[in-house]
Amino acid sequence: MKKRIIIILSAIILFILAGTVYLNNIFLPRKIKSVLINILQEATDKKATIERVRFNIFKGLVLDNLVIYDRDKKIVALKEASCAFFLPAIFQKKIIIPVIHLRQMQVFLERRKDNAFNLKDLIAKKPVSGKSKFSIILYKLSVADSTIVFQDNSFTEPFNRTIDNLNLNVNFFLPAKVRFNLSIPRRGNDNLQVNVAGEYRFLQKELMGKAMLQGILPQEFAKYYQGYGLTIKSGNLDVILNFKANSDFLYLETEVEKRNLALARENISLLLQGKTNLKFSYNLKNKTYKLHGKTAVFDSSLLGLEKVGTLSDIKAELTFDESNVSCPQLNASIWGIPFTANFTLRDFNNPSWDARIFCRTGLERIKVILQDKFNLGIPVQVSGDGVFSLEIKNGSGQYPFQLRGLLELSNASLKIEKPGLIFQDIKGKLEFTPDSLNCAPLTFSYAGTPYRLEAVVENFKYPRVRMKLASEQLSMKSVFSVADKLIQINQGNVAIHNSRFLFAGRLDIANPYAIQADISGKAKIELTDILKFNLAFKDRLYQAAPEGTINARFRIKGNPQNFKSCSINADLWGAGVSLYGLKAKNLTMDYLQEDGAAAINSLHMNMYSGSVDTYVKINFNSKDYPYLANIAVSGLKIEELKQDTPAKNKDISGIITLGARLSGFLSDISRTNGGGKIMIKDGRIWNIDLFKGLGSIIFTQDFANIVFSEGACTFTIAERHLFTEDLLLKSNITDLSGSLNIGFDGSLSGSLDVQIIDEMVPITGTFRDLTTAIVGRSGRFGTIKISGTLKEPKYKFQTAVMDILKSIKKTLFGE
């Protein structure tokens, strides 16, 4: 039994071997090879060659080195194709092929200049002749270790790309469907990895599947997008694609992950990390489509933006469809300042969009940015926090776009280096558009006083400004416009306490360091208001105790930053004013300043039934501001003047006339020099501290009732002293004459001669009075030496003995 089995098996093996030899050497090379070549050439209208057709007991029918040519170029080259048959089915007139294996196939795919592909030529242009008596059933097609060589000749320089290691499996479930699976594994330095799986359903005429592409290098396909001015320098993409298509529509659902993608267009570049999910459907009948997706962006940067530089740390999430794009939140940093933004773009065919930006930063950082990025040095020191928001809109077909911004300040401070102004506790909002600015309102503190500012600026090209500034003691309103660096002040209204200023004019700011002004106006000034400001000479003002109301008309031309060089013309008048407690009425003054020289051409006032007229010249161009003044006093009554002095209870009177010419320096009034003459008429001045002691030296009683009908002296002021050599006071009893020196520090020195006039001297029984009576006529009675101070004068009386003896002799014995 065993021998029989062995004999049968041996016979079968010999039969197979004999059949194989016959097939490989006679039947297949001579019959089948030429038939297959003819079929291929007739189907493709291309030249085809097969090196060898053979049979392998394990592989079945094998074709070696099958090549299809397009002219002299190989468009398909197959190293090996093999398939096995299910022999019993031949008796049923069926050829059942479980699998066709294609090994090391190379396909040359070409895109021509007319955008047509060469492989379309492989499609049969005419049916293959003859009818087969057998039906062919194929279950699987397997392509392994194959290559596609792609060449795109639509560019001036062709684009070439080779895809190696391609594997494809196709499973046939006829007549229902076909399933396929294509893979390109990663190999060597090539990062590309591809997996595609899907199926085609014949009854539904529907294709569906999923593709995964990893490691796509967009920079290798630069030719396809360089026409848009776009360059991709580095990075890679991973794509997951679900697709479905039939005769009515195409549907795609994809996910694209971007890693280190570096894109550039002109001077702008984008370093992108992110992921995009997209759903796309296309109606093949009416050629309409729908699109919806979202993109997540993270750790990205945008570089090269004009006047901006770089946006870094970009994080965002965008949603989009066929007509719109929206980003509910975008986070990024510019110049080291983090900000948040959102935007929406609507209707690509007739686009409109809006965006909002928000950031919070320190004001010190903004100043540094203005200096470093825009070369805009602002001579201020700032601190505090600011919250910035910006809203941008562009309506359909609208240009330019609408922009509205807001800057909210809190706990801010501002120091202007020149002239050293410090504003603190700044709070409020600044609203702006491309053509307007609204400060509504802004509060701040200056010198401990809170202020409130409201301002509106319209038309930045030719700005018009309305402004209100107010504090507890100040109110200012102004309307002005700016054109070609010229500020036209249409209206200015300033109230400081109870004082008012109205002005108008213009400022030429072409040179910010030498502003030129031409301002005219009028004012009503309450002198007590001056004491409420922290001026450098405030202490002296308090001592002067100014009171009253001054009205003025003025015009100022020149650089207000250098006030001394301005040209000023001013008229002042007041019904009643007071200085150092002294009152004046009907004040008028004419002030003129030109080229650094100032002149009070006339200063007139009525005082105590008299008048005062003054003329003053000042040179602001010289050091210490030298001045020259002429003063004339006429008819001033002492009895009225004393009522406004500490001597109001003293019995003093008289009428003063004065003329003086003074010169000196405004920087130091104590350096005044000059001279003049003073006269007193109908004087009663013994109760003045300076003369009170003199009376008691000369007379024991009734001296206070002496009335000087005349008094005069010329005086000189020099070296911080006022002195006279010809002081003369005349009365019907006695004359005083001599010299007197008064220091600016109140010191006194002098010498006065006492002259007895006539018999009207009082007789009281004292030696002085008796001697005077004996004399009986005028003559020098004695000399008074004066020392001490104005407040505490000291006197020393020296009797003129020889003069008295001579008078007695003349009386007793005659000449």
RALINCOR-V417966 format. One record per backbone hydrogen bond with DSSP energy under -0.5 kcal/mol. CO is the residue of the C=O (numbers start at 1). NH is the residue of the N-H. If there is no record, write none. Layout:
co=[CO:CO]
nh=[NH:NH]
This chain:
co=[1:2:3:4:5:6:7:8:9:10:11:12:13:14:15:16:17:18:19:20:21:22:22:23:23:26:27:27:28:31:32:33:34:35:36:37:38:39:40:41:47:49:52:54:56:60:61:62:63:64:64:65:66:67:68:68:69:69:70:73:73:75:76:77:78:79:80:81:82:83:85:86:87:88:89:89:90:93:94:95:95:96:96:97:99:99:100:100:101:101:102:103:103:104:105:106:107:107:108:109:110:110:111:112:116:117:118:119:120:135:135:136:137:139:140:141:142:143:144:146:147:148:148:149:150:151:151:152:152:156:159:161:162:163:165:166:167:168:169:170:171:171:173:173:176:176:177:178:179:180:181:182:183:184:187:189:190:193:194:195:196:197:198:199:200:200:201:201:206:207:208:209:210:211:212:213:214:216:216:217:218:219:221:222:222:225:225:226:229:231:231:234:236:237:238:239:240:241:242:243:244:245:248:248:249:250:251:252:253:254:255:256:256:257:258:259:260:261:261:262:262:263:264:265:268:269:270:270:271:272:273:274:275:276:277:278:279:280:281:282:282:283:283:288:290:291:292:293:294:295:296:297:300:301:302:303:305:305:308:309:309:310:310:311:312:314:315:316:317:317:318:319:320:324:325:326:327:329:330:331:332:333:334:336:337:338:339:340:341:342:343:344:345:346:348:351:352:353:354:355:356:357:358:359:361:362:362:363:364:365:366:367:368:369:369:370:370:371:375:376:377:378:379:381:383:384:385:386:386:387:388:389:390:391:392:393:394:395:402:403:404:405:406:406:407:407:408:409:410:412:413:414:414:415:415:416:416:421:422:423:424:426:427:428:429:429:430:431:432:433:435:436:437:438:438:439:441:442:443:444:445:446:449:450:451:452:453:454:455:456:457:458:460:463:464:465:466:467:468:469:470:473:474:475:476:477:478:479:479:480:481:483:485:486:486:487:487:488:488:489:491:492:493:494:495:495:496:499:500:501:502:503:504:505:506:507:507:508:510:511:515:516:517:518:519:520:521:522:523:524:524:525:525:526:527:528:529:530:533:535:537:538:539:540:541:541:544:547:548:550:551:552:553:554:555:556:557:558:558:559:560:562:563:566:567:568:569:570:571:572:573:574:575:576:577:578:579:582:584:585:587:588:589:589:590:590:591:592:593:594:596:596:597:598:599:599:600:602:603:604:605:606:607:608:610:611:612:613:614:615:616:617:618:618:619:622:624:625:626:627:628:629:630:631:632:633:634:635:636:636:637:637:638:640:641:642:645:647:650:651:653:654:655:656:657:658:659:660:661:662:663:664:665:668:668:669:673:674:675:676:677:678:679:680:681:683:684:685:688:688:689:691:692:693:694:695:702:703:706:707:708:709:710:711:712:713:714:715:716:716:717:718:720:721:722:723:724:727:728:729:730:730:733:734:735:736:737:738:739:740:741:742:743:746:747:749:750:751:752:753:753:754:754:754:755:756:757:758:762:766:767:768:769:770:771:772:779:781:782:783:783:784:785:786:787:788:792:794:796:797:798:799:800:801:802:803:804:805:806:807:808:809:809:810]
nh=[5:6:7:8:9:10:11:12:13:14:15:16:17:18:19:20:21:22:23:24:25:26:27:28:29:30:31:32:33:35:36:37:38:39:40:41:42:43:44:45:69:67:64:62:60:56:83:54:81:51:52:51:78:49:75:76:47:71:73:70:75:108:68:106:66:65:103:63:101:61:87:89:90:91:92:94:93:135:96:97:137:86:98:139:84:101:102:142:82:103:144:79:80:79:147:77:109:149:110:151:112:118:153:115:112:120:121:122:123:95:137:138:97:172:100:170:102:168:104:166:107:150:163:109:161:111:153:155:159:158:152:150:164:148:185:146:183:143:181:141:173:179:176:177:202:203:173:200:171:198:169:196:167:194:190:191:187:214:184:212:182:210:180:208:178:202:205:206:201:245:199:243:197:241:195:239:193:218:237:220:221:222:224:225:226:228:230:229:266:233:264:262:259:216:257:213:255:211:253:209:251:207:284:285:246:282:244:280:242:278:240:258:276:238:274:236:262:263:272:233:234:270:231:268:265:303:263:272:301:261:298:258:296:256:294:254:292:252:290:250:284:287:288:283:281:322:279:320:277:318:275:316:314:271:311:269:308:309:310:304:305:312:335:302:333:300:331:297:328:329:295:326:293:321:345:319:343:317:341:315:339:312:337:338:334:360:332:358:330:356:327:354:325:352:351:397:346:394:344:392:342:390:340:388:386:365:366:367:368:369:370:371:372:373:374:374:376:375:377:378:379:380:417:415:413:363:410:361:388:408:359:406:357:404:355:402:353:398:393:434:391:432:389:408:409:430:387:428:385:426:383:416:423:381:417:420:421:416:447:414:445:412:443:409:431:440:407:438:405:436:459:433:457:431:440:455:429:453:427:451:424:449:446:472:444:470:442:468:439:466:437:464:463:482:458:480:456:478:454:476:452:497:471:495:469:493:467:490:491:465:488:486:509:483:488:489:507:481:490:505:479:503:477:501:475:497:499:496:524:494:522:492:520:489:518:487:509:516:512:514:517:508:558:506:556:504:554:502:552:500:526:527:550:529:530:531:532:533:535:538:541:542:543:544:545:546:580:578:527:525:573:523:571:521:569:519:567:517:560:562:563:565:566:568:557:593:555:591:553:589:551:587:586:549:584:547:582:579:577:606:574:604:572:591:601:602:570:599:568:597:620:621:594:618:592:601:616:590:614:588:612:585:610:637:607:634:605:632:603:630:600:628:598:620:622:625:667:666:619:664:617:662:615:660:613:658:611:637:638:656:640:641:642:643:644:645:648:650:652:687:684:638:681:636:679:633:677:631:675:629:673:627:668:665:671:672:663:717:661:715:659:713:657:711:655:708:653:688:691:692:693:695:696:697:698:699:705:706:708:709:683:682:730:680:728:678:726:676:718:723:674:721:744:718:742:716:740:738:712:736:709:710:757:731:755:729:753:727:751:724:749:722:746:790:743:741:786:739:784:737:755:756:781:782:735:779:778:761:764:770:771:772:773:774:775:776:756:800:754:785:798:752:796:750:794:748:789:787:785:799:783:801:804:805:806:807:808:809:810:811:812:813:814:814]
